[in-house]
């Protein structure tokens, strides 16, 4: 008589087993590989998305990958500057950062955004360690002066990366930890602390670490074929194809796609822009065929 129950039990468990087995080729492929993830946009603000992000990163770590998280904090910085009565002024798409504003930026990134993320990850075990680009000379910068109408413009403590030292990150990864890095750098010239674009920082770190993959979370589905006329997402393109598209991109997308281009031109196998508004988008991207964003590959890896 007891056998009558077993078919039912078998059926309920089967889809779960199927899902797990489907991930096997990806688990094999990614085992031991470093993946750099830029955390930003809605995924940083929405509580459910934040929790899902932390689960995904811990899952990657337990699945044998070596995740490194890099974060910015635009919305949180703007809110804090407002609270301190400091006006946000933008030139050439970049926030003019006075020394007073830089103190707030550093406080928000290293003391608020990073701490919260470390806390979420560490609900799953003693995994995450927070640091900034200042630690162990991880990121060194020089003052970034954009050109506006042919003139160099002073926008304060905004940095351009000149050097990456991966020693501290490598030591943490070897110890099984998950580094969580705020995109702040020390200047090689004047010793001051500079704010660095987090997309740019993630790309530079991915290249310096020899990462398998760079993933950039955004608030769009990926790179659109012909926005705003169509919402078809380009699922795969080569470095050269991306380079041709850069002049047409919206300003917010430029640092992300320039970062992807830098990564794949400097040894990273794939760079992906994925929709951070979709729960568990990272797992879908890494462990399934139904990737849900735009993947950039080095030239010679097949046209789109």
TAFEN-V62993 format. One line per field, one symbol per residue. phi: phi as a letter, one per 30 degrees, with the letter a starting at -180 (. if undefined). psi: psi as a letter, one per 20 degrees, with the letter a starting at -180 (. if undefined). burial: 1 if it has 9 or more other ideal C-beta (glycine too) atoms within 8 Angstrom, else 0. Layout:
# TAFEN-V62993
phi: ???
psi: ???
burial: ???
This chain:
# TAFEN-V62993
phi: .dddddededdddeeddddddedeededdceiddbccdcaieedcdddddddddddddeedddjcbdbccbcledddedddeddicddccbhicddcdedddededddddcbdddddedddddckdcdbdacdddhhebcbbdcbdcbhicdcdcidcccdcabcdedddddddciccdbcddbbcddccidcbdbeddddddddedddiddbcbcdbcbdldddadcdbcdcddaadedddeddedcddeddedddddddedddbjddbbbcbdddceieddeddcbddebacccbdejcidd
psi: hhhhhhggggghhghggggghhighhgghipiqppppopabhhihpgghgghggggghgggijjrnqpppqblgghggghgghjkppopppkjqpporhghhggggggghifgggggggghiijrmgqpqrrihpkkgpqrrppoqpplipppokclpqpphqpojghggggghjjropoppmqqqpigjirpqpqphggggggggghilqgqppopakribpqglqjhqkppohpqrgggghhhghiqqhhhghghhggggghikipgqppoqoiippkhgghhhjrhlqlbpppqqqikpr.
burial: 0000000000000000000000100110011011111111111101001111111111111010111111111001110111000101001101111100110111111101111111011100001111111100011111110110000010111111100111011101100011111111111000011111111111111110101111111100011100000000111111101100110010001111111111110001011111111101111111110011111111000000
